[in-house]
Amino acid sequence: MAAKSSKRQIHGVFLLNKPLGISSNAALQKVRWLYQANKAGHTGALDPLATGLLPICLGEATKFSHYLLDANKRYQTTIQLGNSTTTGDVEGEIFQQASIPPLTEELLQSVLRGFLGETMQIPPMYSALKKDGRPLYELARQGIEIDRAARPIYIQQINLIEHTENSLTLDILCSKGTYIRVLGEDIAKALGTFGHLSALHRIQTGHFQLIPEYTIEYLESLNREQRDALLLPVIAPVAQLPCLELPEPRLKYFCNGQESTVDHAACDAILVFFQGRCLGLAKINAHGRLIPQRLLNL
């Protein structure tokens, strides 16, 4: 048996194309192992039966992962009409069936328009949300259902890619926290039938786009230098934020996590640089005080 690889300090973001059938955590651990990274985290789980973009943050990039957790997501999904399942996808057992009305273009576009904008969505029992420290999916597997509070979501766009007499394929751009399985069920009900997801593929997270060839198998085929070359910079998740070049007299204060005064307008989040090197993330209050939020150790 080969000796265990030593961990290394490596920093950056890898845009994994997650395969079908494995959990997001299993995919994360595989990428972490391939990079021999000391620290790693993903930026929003995909179900095992979902595929597509799963940004993996390594090292100091994990300090910015919450920006991707909070970002809008874009999916392509197929809704199978005529029956619903216990899980809202093909993994569950069918428990409701209904006939499917004629799917005219007029009906489909009218129904889809009704889901645009802000709506309230009740999270599914088969989810990683927790009740008293236990994931809801554990309770669901025991046949236990509890009340869940509806949460606001925002659907920016729903485009119909194609449809058959018993399925719809959609392109959806939505806010964080949107359960596409629940959305699929709700769309089917609005059409007068039942439905569940037969496919779910994430193609965008924030400003990151899916790169189809960035698979686990592709990573495995590369040597260390080639793998490292695929990493985006540590600050890629927050590249859209404004930047501040720190005056040298303020350097020691920032690096020690202390506030200092700068000549800059108030800002909720700003990247702080010194001589072209990013030092971390800060905010500036109304009095011009620079308040460190995340310090990078690079």
Buried (B, 14 or more C-beta within 10 A) or exposed (E): EEEEEEEEEBBBBBBBBBBEEBEBEBBBBBBBEBBBBBBBBBBBBBBBBBBBBBBBBBBBBBBBBBBBBEBBBBBBBBBBBBBBBBBBBEBBEEEBEBEBEEBEEEBBEEBBEBBEEEBEBEBBBBBEBEBEEEBBBEBBEEEEEEEBEEBEBBBEEBEBEEBEEBBBBBBBBBBBBBBBBBBBBBBBBBBEBBBBBBBBBBBBBBEBEBBEEBBBEBBEEEEEEEBBEBBBEBBBBBBEBEEBEBEEEBBEBBBEEEBBEBEEEEBEBBBBBBEEEBBBBBBBEEEEBBEBBBBBEE
